[in-house]
Amino acid sequence: MKKPLLLACLILFLVYEVGNAQEEKALAESELSSREGEATLNFGADLVSRYIWRGMDFGNSPAIQPAISFSWKGLSIGCWGSYAFAKHSIALNDSTVVDAGNYSEIDLYVSYTYKWFTLMFFDYFVVNGLNPNDGNRYFNFNNKTTGHTFELCFTFNGPEKFPVQFTASTLVYGDDKNKDTSGVYGMGNKNNYSTYFEIGYNLHFKKIDVDLKPFVGGIPFGSSWYSPYASITNVGINARKEIPVTQQYSLPVQVSLITNPQAQSLFLVFGISL
């Protein structure tokens, strides 16, 4: 009785989100397959209180985030999704608020790791939250009208003696446009190539078996994805630990304190992996 009760309490008191969940999973799986050199099929899901990505809240709701991937000798090919439990609204301006339905996102990715370096390619796609069976146009890849956004991401994940993690990513195609004539990002006709940098430092405390990572991220120029000007958009600290449930199974949990200085927002978040 105690084990199901513990799991239920963890789910009910969700106050966390996995920042950069797609990148973290792709990176971890690709690095593991690179070290072991064996073909593996990975699948599972995270339960999170909020989907916070690079300092921004997507969906304003707890969410379930399933994932599946195939990895072999440093190569990883996978799919990751996020599905909010509740509806959310979007403020278009000071006087207009629209119902956006339940936030849903599905991303495809491929990554390759060699030693401490990983190159990743993502295809981000947000599903129609009001009518997921119509109007999504998933197979529309026209650069002017597509809902897809392609990203190239490079990560350096240092060895145990130098556990620095550095990420540089750029949106290279699709739903990421420059300014229009009035100066509004996202309304122009050309690709904006929105770019994001992040640096973190991985720490492990053996006595309490906890992984800790402080991080800071930002953008060098304006974007409709992050901020209308160069700024720091993602600062925080993440703690991870595995809680023993049985002799063969442990439940990974993590807590983060995240702030977006540009948006003046703050999140205290928690999540579990199944």
Secondary structure, DSSP 4 states (H G I P E B T S, - for coil): -HHHHHHHHHHHT-----TTHHHHHHHHHHHHHHHH---EEEEEEEEES--EETTEESSSS-EEEEEEEEEETTEEEEEEEEEEEEEEEEESSSS-EEEEEEEEEEEEEEEEEETTEEEEEEEEEEE-SS-TTSS--TT---TTT-SEEEEEEEEEE--TTS-EEEEEEEEEEES-B-B-TT--BTSSSSB---EEEEEEE-EEETTTTEEEEEEEEEESS--SSS-SSSEEEEEEEEEEEEEESSSS-EEEEEEEEEEETTTTEEEEEEEEE-
